[in-house]
């Protein structure tokens, strides 16, 4: 059950972050922070399909993490869910066509090694 929850947390976190990134790239940068304009921007974003799905997947991740904490130590739960960084970097490269340099790949490798150590 513990590893199933880890899988749910990692998968839903990755899905939420990819959807959020897609939607924010579609929307563009917010440049006007006056209260009226900012309110209209927030109201417009509330109806964005990808953003709504991102919030849904974040909620799944949150509640699965809370469930995981009911029978796993925090010292296990937090590091093992860092596996999402590995998948998010791969998704950023393949799906979002982002540039990922060698330092980031090295960091991903270190995180993957750490998660593998926890799995032993």
N, C-alpha and C positions, 0 to 999 in steps of 0.2 A: 504494500500500500504506500509505503514511504517513497519508493522510487516512481510510482505512478503519479503521485502528487508533484514530485520534482519535475517530471515530464510535462504535466499540465501547466505548472508555473512557468517553466522555460518557454514552452510553445506559445502560451498566451501572451507572455511578455514580449517575445519577439514579434508576434503578430500585431500587438498593440503599437509597438514602436515603429514598425514598418508602415502601418496605416497612418499613424500620426505624422510621420515624416512625409509620406506621399501627399497628405492633405495640406500640410504647411507649405510644401513646395508649390502646390497648385494655387494656394491662396496668395503667397508672397509675403514680403516683409510688411509689418505694421509700422508706419512712419508717423502717423498723427495720433498723439496720445491725449488729445483734448477729450473731456468726459463725453460729450455728445457723439463725437466720431468713434471713440473707442467702444461706446455702448452699441452703436450700429454694427461695428465689426464683430463684436462678441455675439450679438443677436444673429448675424449672418452665419457665423461659424457654428452656431448651435444646430443648424439644420444640415450641416455637411455630413453626408453618409459615412465617409471613411473616418471622420472624427468621432462620430457616434459609435461606430464599430470599435474604434481604438479604446474608447472609454469602457465599452462592454468587456473587451478582452483584458483591460487593466483590472476591472472588478473581479473577473474570474481568477486572475493571477493573485490578487490580494486575498480573496477568500480561500483559495487553495493554500496559500502561504500560512494563513491563520490556522487552517486545519493541520498542516504539517507541523506547526509549532505545538500542537496539542500532544504529540507523541515523539517528536524529535527535538534534540537540543538546538539552541540557536547557533551554537558553534558548528553544527552540521548544516543547518538549513540555509544560512546566509551564503557561505562559500559555495555550496553545491549548486545553488540557483544562479551563481555567476556564470554558469554554462551558457546562459542567454547571451552573454557578451560575445562568445564565439560565434553563435548562430547569427547574431545581429550584424557582426562584421562581414560574415559571408553574404548575408542578405543585402547589406549595403553595397557590396561589390557587384553581386550578380543581378539583383532586382532594381536597385536604385542607381546603378552605374556610377557609384562614387569612387573616387580615387582613394585607395588604401595603401599607404606606404609600408616599407619594411619594418619600421618601429612598431606600427600597429599590429602587423602580422606576428612579430615577436611577442608582443603583449598577449595576443590571442593564444599563441602557443604556450606561454607560461600559465595562463588561466586554465587552458585545457589540461595541462599537466597537474595543476592543483586539484581540479575536479576529479581527475583520474585517481589521484592519491586518496581522496575522500571515498572513492568507490571501493577501494581495497578493504 
